[in-house]
C-alpha cells in the first residue's frame, strides 16, 4: 500500500494512492486512511482505519514519529505501520 500525507499546519490526512495487496481487505484508492494532529512534542497523533479480511473495520489510535527516511508508528492492534519508508 502507498499512502500520501497532506499536511495543513498541525493537521494531516493520509489517503491511499495505491492499495496494492491491501485490496483484499477492501481498501481503495483515494480512501482516507489516517487523521493526525501534531502534538507539543512533534509526534503525530490520531487514528488509522483498520480492516480485517472478514470485512470488519474500525478506527484505531496511532502515534507516528517522522524521521528522515521513515515514519515510525505505535498503535494498539497491528504492527503493519511500525516502520513505513518515506518516498519523498
Buried (B, 14 or more C-beta within 10 A) or exposed (E): BEBEBEEEEEEBBBBBBEBEEBEEBBBEEEBEBBBBEBEEEEBBBBBBBBBEEEEEEEEBEBBBEBEEEBBBBBBEEEEEBEEBEEEE
